[in-house]
Amino acid sequence: MKYFRLFMSAMLFLAFTNTYVMADDVEVDKLTKALTNYQNTGDVKNCITIRNIRSTDVIDDQHILFKAGSGKAYLNKLPSHCPRLGIEKRIAYRATIGKLCNVDTITVLYPLSISSGPRCGLGKFEVYEKIPSEEKS
């Protein structure tokens, strides 16, 4: 009986470990796909100006891509996973100085609900630039 419990514990551990690795692989694929037309500039910013944000793409529970005018985009990797962010894909944020910064938070929005979801802290913003059409191929 002792060996059976040990065997079952090991099997459960392996099952959850493999599931976690597969989930990470899926997140990496989503991130790679979202950044297909962009190249990393190597710049990192603490804040971005809100009026320059044209759209926001939630990639998964830990990555948000803020697209700006003039072909720039800012990838924000949250310091930790934000529950249901990758499922709901809708956020709200409030900034008092006209900038969204790494000390601010986002709130996950639930559809058709009067309540909002979890609040999660932002990380720093990695700067990306759109790859010109002739360079893509």
Helices and strands as residue ranges (DSSP letters): H 2-34, E 38-45, E 47-49, G 50-52, E 53-58, E 63-68, E 72-77, H 85-88, E 91-93, E 99-101, E 105-109, E 116-121, E 125-130, G 133-135
